[in-house]
Amino acid sequence: MRSLSQLRRPVALEVLRIDAAGLLVGGAREQLVDVAFDGRRIWSFWLLRDGVPGDDGITLAWPKPLRPFLDGVTEVTLTDPGTDTVLFSRTVQFGEGTDRIEVVNPAGRPLALDKSLKLVETFDTRDAAQVEPLLDAIEEVLGALREVGLDAFLAYGTALGAIRDGGLIGHDSDADLGYVSGHDHPVDVIRESFRIQRALTDMGYRVTRYSAIALKVHVLESDGLDRGLDVFGGFMRDGMLYLMGEIAVPFEREWIYPLGTASLEGREFPVPAHADKFLTATYGPHWRVPDPAYKFTTPESTIELFNGWFRGMRTGRAGWHAYHKRTAHHPASVSPVAREVAERHPDLATYVDIGCGRGTDVAWFADRGVTAIGLDFQPYAFDEEARRRADDERVTFQLFNLLELRHVLAVPAWIARLPGPRAVGCVHVIERLGRRGRLNMLRAARMMLAGTDGALHLQFLSEKGRDGYARRTGARKPLDPAVVAAEVAESGGRIVEEVREPVSSAPGSSQVCRMIIDWNA
């Protein structure tokens, strides 16, 4: 069923202005619009929902990820995606550039904005040969999940494309799988999810955890591409279906199992038994009408439930990913903390870097003959160094989440069993943590150092200057040393040495605090 606005016949848009800032459009009727540059879809929006009304018309600013590309010439075409009716078309020059605008990644592959306004490689830019590896990966992960006892199925946009269109949705960019647990209590569903993760890891898959019941399973393709498939856990309780991360609706288990099938790009895949019920629960009653600008309007009550039950493990992860992506080309340098540790511990056997980032300090210690372990919340940061050091027995990189108690207990327990003197470094991490994360860091360091006379060497921003140091290091905001001192005492530790110093001699310099902490008293 189409909404009233979708049943109306599309009419030409009155575009009053189009420039590097955005679009100014006249009229007050809702309209779904595709924006194309030189004939290729780049963005989609709902005019009234996404625009800002003013006296002169409705303003739509270009999404932030798109703005760096707006320097040059392109033919801007606005169309109604339901009918392909052209609503507006004009050749436009943005900025001073005279070349044709190309929205592509560094490898030259075309990008477009998805429903989350992220620039991604959408399926409408890929040919059949490029899609085959994704279909292979879906089959492989579904098979792996069956091996660990789960009847998983296509979910979200992947299910929508298969059931509605028989193929991948052009404006989509990833593949989603789901399953409904046989358990009906969140705690049991969580325990099952971690069992699944362990089993998949034992099978050789790399698994990234989104939440307590949502995973990304990585499949390495023949060309070296690491493709991740999202697996969303769910369960039934008191006549309700809860499927991470958007669905909490009255439902019947028989509408899921036994699974049916649907064709996706010519291959048969499992889907929920009652497709209409499932897609209505996911996208609402208008799921048959394509909407490239669709946004989930998850009820606040559902968000609160899922937050309380399952979320909190990825807090800050997107920010760290953006930081490491932005600074990847910056020259790497060994931290003062690493040099201090090397000077104070000439007989060091193992160095542990909590929040190792790109792994510069880890590599430096390994080159000095020390076993070095890099722990970080964001594997993207250390991936390149990990590949370079794949054959170096002295180097280990490990995903480590200070907001996940399993990591906080299990990883330090492993490190505590390593022989010889140990030291722990933590540079510009705790500024981005809340109290729980900071206390977990102290607990982890204490466990890692158990049975040695080693110490935790901590550095954090104590005063933010006007020199951009906070942004360069990812610290963002300063942290009061008194707060850290109180938490050290609470952890049973003592501050052996504390130094505060400016990061440069320039006026307005930021200040860092370095602490040496032990638990040997």
Secondary structure, 3 states (H helix, E strand, C coil): CCCHHHHCCCCCCCEEEECCCEEEECCCCCCEEEEEECCEEEEEEEHHHHCEECCCCEEEECCHHHHHHCCEEEEEEEEECCCCEEEEEEEEEECCCCCECCCECCCCCECEECCCCCEECCHHHCCHHHHHHHHHHHHHHHHHHHHCCCCCEECHHHHHHHHHHCCCCCCCCCCEEEEECCCCCHHHHHHHHHHHHHHHHHCCCEEEEEECCEEEEEEECCCCCEEEEEEEEEEEECCEEEECCCEEEECCHHHCCCCEEEEECCEEEEECCCHHHHHHHHHCCCCCCCCCCCCCCCCHHHHHHHHHHCCCCCCCHHHHHHHHHHCCCCCCCCCHHHHHHHHHCCCCCEEEEECCCCCHHHHHHHHCCCEEEEEECCHHHHHHHHHHCCCCCCEEEEECCCCCHHHHHHHHHHHHCCCCCEEEEEECCHHHCCHHHHHHHHHHHHHHCCCCCCCEEEEEEEECCCCCHHHHHCCCCCCCHHHHHHHHHHCCCEEEEEEEEECCCCCCCCEEEEEEEECCC
